Amino acid sequence: MSESGKFVQVKPRPTVEIHLPDGKVLRGPRGAKVGDFLAALNGGPPPENSNSEYKPISPPIVGAIINGQLRELTYPIQMESRVETVTMSEPDGMRIYRRSLTFLLETAFEELFPDGSIAIDHSVSSGGYYCQVTNRPPLSEDEIAKLEDRMREIVHEDLPLSRYVVPLQEAIDYFQGKGLQDKVQLLAFRKKDYVTVYQLHDCRDYLHGYMVPSTGYLRWFALAPTGHGFTLRFPRRHRPTELLPLPDYPKLLATFRLYGDWLRRLGISSAGALNDAIYSSRIREVILVSEALHEQRVADIADEVAAKMDQARLVFIAGPSASGKTTFAKRLTIQLLAHGISPFSFEMDNYFVNRSDTPRDENGDFDFESLNALDLQQLTHDLKHLVAGRSIQMPRFNFVTGQRELGQVVQLEPGQIIILEGIHGLNPQLLPDIPPDQTFRIYVSALTQLNLDRHNRVSTTDTRLLRRIIRDARERGYSALQTINRWESVRRGEKRYIFPFQENADIMFNSALAYELPVLKSLAEPLLLQVPLGTPEFIEAKRLIAFLEWFLPLEDELVPDNSILREFIGDSILREFHLWPKSRSPSKGFL
């Protein structure tokens, strides 16, 4: 038989196979949904008449990666494919779950309170979204309980979340008819002539991203009264079928509320309103007022530091990655100089233990973000001596050799204060021998509250990731792929060492700027487009590109040279700004 005789044209078989990473092969009808293939692995929605103790095979599967592309469980398998499950223990899986849960909340709220409107404001670190209602008084505790009960009824019904692709103008007309102007503004600048909407009961909405197939997947949630609104609680990825305790977060809530007030002053309530400002050439005013509000807040914080400096000589600045802590510290220093106070910038990184003594994480890698990666005894000793007016010889950490060396001999001037920037600044275990009333602790983070619309929130994490992608490419030569690859490790450290202590701050500074995403869009998109198809990072890059499509671009030349945003996009006038105490030449040798 000739070689060519081995290849013949045939009709497609009625079945098709999917190949899983562990080598398993599943066969089913051609055109069947990928969720049906994976049902045996997932456990799916709860069986009929199941009780509340039912638990699926964990962690629950809520999506799939098919031939390198993220898909919903309703995606039909038309040909042989490589398939990876996406579970609630993964970032994309938890995004799918949270997004679907907010649609469930929206549907139940619309049924019970048709004259009101609900807004998803911001996230809560323990797992949740803070929500507020408008066009009616805040929900009472009884009404919140009633809303949760209705959500659970819909979950028990296991109703499909139906997906439709509709012409763009049809969607605009629908939202216009419902009086949802923020959604009309958002869609007005959409470049594609269609939009995907979902429907549950009589509620129809645009949701930015994929959804679970049916309400039966949405079993883990609760509603809790919070402030003037309530918190929609949901699991965290590391415990995807449990709700963590909801702590009080009055300082964080107040910080978000202040930023919301700023947005109202600017007339920027959503991404669509921001696009309107760019389109109508009003964006210069938005930029100037945004920066003025930042400077006013820095000045207010400087006033508080100055008022307490007789007792609190140590100022700690802490916050997650790409929050703008360095620029904030320099702008705070300038404001303090205007008070006649000359701060000393104390670099905590110089107190790393030698590389050989660095603790390791559960994977055996060096854990540089652990508190035990610092020589706390030496740090406490040196700070106490400086505050007492004595001279010290600071260490200097050599990041190339991984060894601590001898650094400058320094001494504070009378009345000088110390500013320490580092991720552990709010952790009470950092300097347990120094009384808390001798310190002033500041939490800095980009707490974005400018959402796409009232039901599609912008993640504060996404804003910081975009900042870091741009800075890493400019300063370190990292590709977007490399930064995305490292981001999960960065996030893990933040959740362990920063977020649990944020309410320990004496004051918070929100480094988010209302206009920054259009600026970041112009710089980040070319970097994200270079992430190769077929890599795990491609899925994240594609998601960020799709998110940035909602914003009109804005040239970075409009950003003031002292803006916190300049820390990431470059050309900051503060880059070379430093203040040092009086010092003597460093000695030579190793510690």
JOMODA-V934234 format. One line per field, one symbol per residue. psi: psi as a letter, one per 20 degrees, with the letter a starting at -180 (. if undefined). A space follows every 50 residues. Layout:
BEGIN
psi: ???
END
This chain:
BEGIN
psi: pqhhiioqprqqqirqqqpqhjiqpppappiqqhhhgihhhhharqqqjq riipprpqqppiaqooljpprriippoirpqpppqorijqghghgggggh hhhgggghghghmiirqqpogrrphinrppqqqrjrqqprhhhggggggh ghghghilqqnppqoqqghggghghghjkmhhhggghhjphqjrqpqqpp cjppqppnarrrhriiimiorqpppocjcrpoqrrrhimikqpqqorqlh ggghgghghhgghhhiknirhghghghghjkjhggggghghhhghggggg ghggghhjhhgnipopoqrrqkikhghghhhggghhhhijpoqpooohhi jqrqhhjpqqaijjqpniiqhiiqnhghgggggghghijrqqoqropoig ikqprpbqpqpqqpjqrpppprhjhioiigmhipphijqoppppqnmpjo rgaiinqpphhgghggghggghhghijqrhggghhihhgghghghgifhi jhiiqhqqpojqphjhhhghghhhghghiipqqiqhihggghghghgihi pqqpqiiipqijqhhhhhirkpiigjpqpqrqrrqqrqaq.
END
